[in-house]
């Protein structure tokens, strides 16, 4: 599986499709890496090939509401070489590292959507989830996203400010909600999971924010203690959570 992925990634980096690559290696006039490069260059510089890739890019952007990440483009067999070429030609524009749009799209991304696109496997958590659910008046200076502990943290631009938290794999999926915003999906932990998270990570958070959020949740009409206690039990914070609510 790893060798197959390595070969696939190599073909993409060359800027050709798999069918074109295997057609090339069957040609009898290719006897060296130089011959291969010359043949690939002749293919990728052709007008018909460029038209095909441009249409593929437009189709992709049509399905991603005008914005696509580098990884999404690569998965659709659009190489880094072709991305740079179309950027130079003014076909696409790099909004920032890892995010592209068509040049003729008038894209003004909501900052939350932009942040979520930069962390595609991330789930809005902690301070950001509290703000999302109106459980705190505190305005976080950075977006908090959780990823599975075994996942590598993504490379991020300086803006928007994002802080990544590594959550336990066995409880990572618990309480994830998906919210549609301007045609994009933003994943966020639900209110009950968020309360459990701030209790679990209480030593890394502002104690006043934690207390405020617990009080706001307790006083709200939209609460589900049964669900929250199920999360708390799985996350091993049930006793601590009960102690907090007893003194409210």
C-alpha angles and dihedrals in degrees: 000000000000092000091049091051091047091053091046092050091048092052091050091051089053088060099239136106121254092250091053092047095053091044088055097050089053092057112108095214092065108091102147144028088260091058090049093050092049091051093047091049091052090052098045094045094054120110094229092052092049091050090052093051093044090054090048089052092049091049090051094049090048088060095043098050095253100308130084135177124233090250092053090052093048091049087056091057095257106139129218087244092058092044091056091045094052091044089055090047091052095244095120134017129215106232088191138318108321097008128093137178136180111268092235093054115101094217122176104171122208106241094236091053090048091052093048092050090054090054101040094172093041129112121207107248148163113004093007093049090048090053092045091054094041091241094132139034090213114113109212117222092217138030114258116215129176123213130178112279092240094054122096114245110251122244106254137195121239091255135083091032110239131180119199123212122193110223127193112275095225093059100028095101095048114112101003115158127188119217125188115227122174091335095311130103118237117192118213135165113252123250096265095048090047091054090052091048095053090050092049092048095035093125090060095047137068107273092217091055091049092051093045092051093048091049093047091049092048092051096044125100091219101073137120113196093179092057092044093053091051089055091044091053093052091046093046096237099107097112094045091047092051091050090054094051093046092063097044 
